[in-house]
Amino acid sequence: MKLLIKNGTIVNADRELLADILVCGRSIERIAKNIPLPAGPSVKMIDATGMLVFPGGVDPHVHMSLPTGAGRSSDDFYTGSRAALMGGTTTLIDFVTPSRGVSLTGALTCRHREAEGSMADYSFHVSPVEWTDTTADEIRACVKAGLPSFKLYMAYKGAIGIDDEVMEKVMGVVARSGGMVTVHCETGDEIEMLRRELAFSGQLGPASHPVSRPPHTESRAVEKAISVAEKTACPLYIVHVSAAQSLEHIRKAQNKGQPVMAEVCVHHLLLDVSLYDGPFEAAAPYVLSPPLRSEKDRDALWQALQDKTIQVVGTDHCPFFMEQKQAGKEDFRRIANGAGGVEHRLALLYTFGVLEGRISRQQFVDRCATQPAKIFGLYPQKGVIAEGSDADLVIWDPLAMRMISASTHHQNSDVNIYEGTKTRGHPNMVVSKGQIVAEDGKLTGAPHGQFLKRTLFGGPGA
């Protein structure tokens, strides 16, 4: 099948161009003005007049079928990737998170099986949760298998969290192996102490969640992670930055030339701490970590996104059913921790970022597609509209109006933290590797995602 997309405005991170795109097989064959319709029966022409054409989104932070105390997150790779494609995201990076006592390579084998149903292309970050005699060899084996990025959790010490000594050991091996480390930055020991104190005093509702994880628990952890990364010469990517205080440490490191990158999630840009007030059913959907912050923090995050202190917008997509959230009705510590967002990332950021003048269309593409592809070793296969790149394309209708609702979304959940939010701008058509996978709000066909090996760490702005 060949596709000829005519008369659209192509938006890349570095420029915009009114031109045609010829797709042959899975790749972009030619970009030029006035490309004639190729001869042959297997050619489809798409008139994109008045439309924008973006590269398919790359979300580097999703959790499909994540095991938790409240059961697995409600999206598996099939339903979660379906939601992603419907929103214009064509590439996902999920996680391999072993239980303690299980090797990284053994957990990777299991995760490959779980991801076989993905309709979007995918890759993994690997999470060391302990240090054993074989961990260094396992890390090197993962790098050789095409997975050069690793995630460490400074929180959740009783399950998957690690201490400073393990963090330094992992960063040292990863740095010497040519990889990078991503870190969930929260001071786990202090958070557990605060959670116990709140429970002991009878403060067990969802409003205690942000109190148990105040901004300084993130910023102090960010400062520590940056320090260890500098000591070990390890490239560092800080996931879901939520606090203005954290940005001060990130900027300082970046100004020194240290390879420190940062990600923000859409919910931290758009939602605030006031949503934890009120009855359990209204507040529980917003229990996620780090928690929602203040208006001041939100403003600081938008500024950091604009000036590229923050390079990437992700989602930390990890939805649950309300029944799973209900497990913590008597104790906020048992509320299933996470929320969905992969389907809505592009529409929300376009509506409240581009249309409100906070970021440009080129910055929108850069933060949602180009930078995650570059940082995590997928560029130029992904994240750009260029000859030879994968034909992952979003034909975007800038005038389309939608209202987000759990009754119409495609994620496998009966709650949505953006319920009732109106968006302007939406995919009219989504193309993945040259195949039309979504059109006019409906999934078309049964696309099959592929596992993506990654080799090189590109660094910020590479």
Phi, psi and omega in degrees: 000134171248144174241137173239110180261115188249144166071019177269159174267108181283128180242111171252174181294333185256345181191168173239147185210130173274108186200172176262158178231124176255123180251130176233117185066231183266356189241162173277120183269321186206143173233120181193170175275142173058049175288128180288155178292122180296153177283153176121159185281333186265055180231132176238128177259136180238122178271111182256027178304130180081358182258158169260148177239114181254153167294149178305141181293149175240114178255110186271013186211087176224154179232092176270138176049050182274124178291132177219173177295340179261016184097174181292148173306148196285341175268127166270186184293330179290305183291324180292319178290327175300313178299319180299311181299320181297334179265358177100007176261121187250354179223134182235145168239115181257201188225150169250111185234096183285156166287156178297138184097351179254134181290155176299319182288325176293319178295325178297317178301316178296319182293325176302318179296318181295332185269000185299336181273003183296135176270345177254155174296150188209160171214185184224148157264149181247136187247101169294128182247002178195173175240123178234180180295341184251359186300316182300316179294323179294320177299314180296324178295321178295319177299316179295333179277005177093020180234087186268006181244139186229144181244134176242143178250120175272350174257185177057046186299333182281354184230287186242357182285152182238163178263179185296326181294316178294320179302316180294319179297314181297313181300323179297313180293317181298317180299316181290341181266000179082023180251198178215160179242134171254147187225133167276109189260100169210140180284097189299318183296316180295320180297317179297323177296316179295320179298317179295319180296317179296317179296318180298327181273003177084010180269086192248005180276171181302334180297341178282344182301306179293331178295326181283348182225062182295163185306325183291339177292333173280310188296324178292323177291322176300314179300316179296313181299319178297319180297314180292321178296322177295317181298323184263000183057040182257127173301138188232135176233120184261119184279159175029062175293131184233344189246138179301324180298327180296325183296330179297317180291321180295314180298318180300316179294316180297321180294335176278352181091008179286138180285083179239123179241162184217152180235144171237148176260152185302321184295331178283341175278330192247335186247158182224174190296339181298340182289349177277350177280154178105186184293161185305311185299329180280325187270326187302324180303336184268006176284106179209164184228135355299157182287170173297149186243196185274170175300322179298317178297317179301315180299319180294322179294317177300317179297318179294326177292320181292318185269004174074018165299320170260126185262339192225142169250118176244194180232336190053040185302117182202072186280161175220163170279156178301328178301324178288323175295325182297342179301340180251024183298329180262355183199110185303339181291345181255002177292130177306127193260104178151169180205162179271165178180353187297329180288333191253357186305309185292315182296320180292316182290326176293316183293310188261353175254297183291307186291337177263009172077015180280326176220158178274172177296323180291322176294323176303311178296318182299312186283333184261346184221303189291310182296313177300325178293318180292311185299321187257019169077031179248353184272141003265015175299320180237163171086006181205149172262103184209154177298128182096342178282160174303141178277068172258106191225144175239113174273111195255123176270107185288350182256350184295135180249137177221160170234126183286134180204145175297339181282345183234349182289170184252353174288157185270076182201150179261011174228154178214124184289350177253019183311127177084357180285130179267134179238154177233123187105124187200151177298128170273327178207142177237130180243128177238118181051042176085358180252132175288116185250343177210140181208131179052041176079013181231143175288137180240127179074196181226075182297153180236117180284158180240146174288134183251119172280143180234143184238317189247143172267117186278326180088168184294126175074011183297000000 
